[in-house]
Amino acid sequence: MLNVSGLNNSELLVYVGIALMALAVFMAVVCLIGFQIGGRRLNRKLEREYGEPQD
C-alpha cells in the first residue's frame, strides 16, 4: 500500500523513526546546554549567599 508520499508503510516507519531519534538527540543537546547554564547561575547565587564552599 502506497502513501501519499510514495513510500510504503515500512519505509515510512523507518524514516519517521530516524526523524524522531534525530529530534531526541537535538532535544538532549538543548537540555544539556540549559542544565549547564542553570548550574552556573545556581553556583554563582549560592556563592554570593553562602560564600565559597569549604573542603
PyMOL commands that set and color helices and strands:
alter all, ss='L'
color gray80, all
select helices_A, chain A and resi 9-50
alter helices_A, ss='H'
color red, helices_A
deselect
rebuild
show_as cartoon
